[in-house]
């Protein structure tokens, strides 16, 4: 029984119960307006030449989202806000609050944990675009021919 208590599923279940009993909803939002902080889900793809990040941000406007590269932490930082459309009268009539809205910030370290740490990224070549509610960020890897681990310096 002790082994089950330490299992990740059991921890996730405890976290879910804690959130619903303290905040009233499983996503940690206030049920009256549903606008609070949240963490958008992300898929990370590691191709031969790039990392591709897909952030699920349905209803987000590209003007309300910022993407930054932190070279010291080797991280892509995405921050912004997703609004619930509608006027105050419509929002007061809401009977179900399942969609996550509000402010968010998420930092993704590249290369991801467990990856070959020798792959460097080109912070100046990063691109981002919104496609049908998905923020697609492409982070190119530095070409292996353009960098070396050891470089011999001739002494004159």
C-alpha positions in Angstrom: 0.0 0.0 0.0 2.9 2.3 0.8 4.2 1.9 -2.8 0.9 3.1 -4.2 1.0 6.2 -2.1 4.3 7.2 -3.8 3.0 6.4 -7.3 2.8 9.4 -9.6 -0.9 8.7 -10.2 -1.7 8.8 -6.5 0.2 12.1 -6.2 -1.7 13.5 -9.2 -5.0 12.4 -7.6 -4.1 14.1 -4.3 -3.2 17.3 -6.2 -6.5 17.2 -8.0 -8.5 16.8 -4.8 -6.5 19.6 -3.1 -7.2 22.0 -6.0 -10.9 21.2 -6.2 -11.4 21.6 -2.5 -9.4 24.9 -2.2 -10.3 26.6 -5.4 -13.6 25.0 -6.4 -12.5 23.8 -9.8 -9.9 21.3 -11.1 -7.9 23.8 -13.1 -7.3 26.1 -10.1 -9.6 28.8 -11.4 -12.3 30.8 -9.7 -15.6 29.5 -11.1 -17.2 33.0 -11.2 -15.1 34.3 -14.1 -12.5 31.6 -14.7 -9.8 34.1 -15.2 -6.7 33.3 -13.3 -3.2 32.0 -14.0 -2.8 28.6 -15.8 -0.1 26.6 -17.5 -0.9 25.9 -21.2 0.0 22.3 -22.4 2.8 22.0 -24.8 4.1 19.2 -27.1 7.8 19.2 -27.9 9.2 17.6 -31.0 13.0 17.0 -31.5 13.8 16.7 -35.2 17.2 16.4 -36.8 17.5 20.2 -37.4 15.0 21.9 -35.1 12.9 21.7 -31.9 9.3 22.4 -32.6 7.0 23.4 -29.7 3.2 23.3 -29.9 1.4 25.3 -27.2 -2.4 24.8 -27.0 -3.9 28.3 -26.8 -7.4 28.1 -28.2 -9.0 31.5 -28.5 -5.7 33.3 -28.0 -4.8 36.3 -30.1 -1.2 36.6 -31.4 -1.2 40.2 -30.1 -1.7 39.0 -26.6 1.2 36.5 -26.6 4.9 37.1 -26.2 7.8 34.7 -27.0 11.3 35.3 -25.7 14.6 33.5 -25.8 16.7 33.5 -22.6 20.2 32.5 -23.7 21.5 32.3 -20.1 18.9 29.7 -19.2 18.7 28.2 -22.7 14.9 28.6 -22.5 12.0 29.7 -24.6 9.6 31.7 -22.5 6.0 32.1 -23.6 3.7 34.5 -21.7 0.4 36.2 -22.4 -3.3 36.1 -21.7 -6.3 34.3 -23.1 -9.6 36.0 -22.7 -13.1 34.5 -22.5 -15.1 36.3 -25.2 -18.4 37.9 -24.4 -19.9 40.7 -22.4 -20.5 40.8 -18.7 -24.1 39.7 -19.1 -23.1 36.6 -21.1 -20.3 35.8 -18.6 -22.8 36.0 -15.7 -24.9 33.3 -17.4 -22.1 30.8 -17.6 -23.1 27.4 -16.3 -20.0 25.4 -17.2 -16.4 26.6 -16.9 -14.1 24.0 -18.5 -11.9 26.1 -20.8 -8.8 27.6 -19.3 -8.4 31.3 -19.7 -6.3 34.0 -18.0 -2.7 35.0 -17.7 0.0 32.4 -18.3 3.8 32.0 -18.5 5.7 28.9 -19.4 9.4 28.3 -19.8 10.8 25.4 -21.8 14.5 24.6 -21.5 16.2 23.4 -24.7 17.5 20.9 -25.3 14.9 19.2 -23.1 16.0 17.0 -20.2 17.1 13.6 -21.4 18.2 14.9 -24.8 21.8 15.0 -26.1 23.0 18.1 -24.3 25.6 18.8 -27.1 22.9 20.1 -29.4 23.0 23.9 -29.3 20.2 26.1 -30.5 20.2 29.2 -32.7 18.4 31.7 -30.6 18.4 34.3 -33.4 16.6 31.9 -35.8 13.5 31.2 -33.6 10.1 31.7 -35.3 6.6 31.7 -33.9 3.2 31.7 -35.5 -0.4 31.0 -34.5 -2.2 28.2 -36.4 -5.8 27.4 -35.4 -5.3 27.9 -31.7 -1.9 26.3 -31.6 1.2 28.5 -31.1 3.9 26.8 -33.2 7.5 27.8 -32.2 10.4 26.5 -34.3 13.8 26.6 -32.7 16.6 25.7 -35.1 19.6 23.8 -34.0 23.1 25.0 -34.7 24.6 23.1 -37.6 27.1 20.6 -36.2 29.6 21.7 -38.8 29.6 25.3 -37.5 30.8 24.5 -34.0 33.3 22.2 -32.3 33.9 21.0 -28.8 37.7 21.4 -29.0 39.4 24.0 -31.1 43.2 24.0 -31.4 44.7 27.5 -31.3 48.0 28.0 -32.9 50.6 29.9 -30.9 52.7 32.3 -33.0 
